């Protein structure tokens, strides 16, 4: 027991400073937060397991950064302002160098957004990291997956497929000759950074409020996550119509493959392999997929451009089921593995 408290005091208590909204943080049975007036609390949770969500040889700094980043990306998708986070850490052994690097990774990202660590738990077992992050939105202004409507534009931020390319590089899942021919060293580094140290799009979370009908962060892959928007929106349409069977409500999407924003490295990979898996279902993007009315697009694009965030229209919502992929207007048959996205089980 004493070792656990020493661990907390040495590596995690220093991360608990810095927010007047935290009444009680690390050191009690639970945290106590002051909720801002006229706001609602948004809570998100993600678990990362070694060998499942990151390669087993990933350095501790990157593991910590990513574990926090994926939660902050969820907050961004909901239009929330980040407030704090808690950590449940399961360790196979007590390694001070590893813990110091892990703590540094948490600090580096949390400091960017001025969010404190407010509590958690540590235990022994296979390396597993669970982070729960909290954020605030003005009353009734949370952006949900369920608001997509027919004729909405479908947009994504920045580029897709870079994190999935980084995973292929990290796992040496490309023939060495192909890897050397297609990518520069700078492009390889960018792809690995996209995988290990994604930048959560919190800079634009408040800009979306009032302009966006639905949003989701792209973690499992574009097709899978856009599919979540479609299904949740159909469920809402069914409830609004007094029914329970969302299948009775036609709502789907058409996306134009040539409009999906890609990095030069991912573009070259697709040209060489004709494999669209990286941007469609590779996952690990932590960009946003959102839908909005055409009338709101220019205003949102200007807001995002002012913050250095690219917004690209890749398709629109339609009154038909499923997601149809087009290439220069011609329907494409997407291979089975490209339809699935990341599978959690």
Helices and strands as residue ranges (DSSP letters): H 2-7, I 8-12, G 13-16, E 22-24, E 32-33, E 39-49, H 60-77, E 81-91, H 96-113, E 116-124, E 128-138, G 145-147, E 153-157, H 162-170, H 176-182, H 185-196, G 202-204, E 214-217, H 222-240, G 246-248, E 252-256, G 257-259, H 264-273, H 277-281, E 288-292, H 294-305, E 311-318, E 322-327, E 330-331, H 337-340
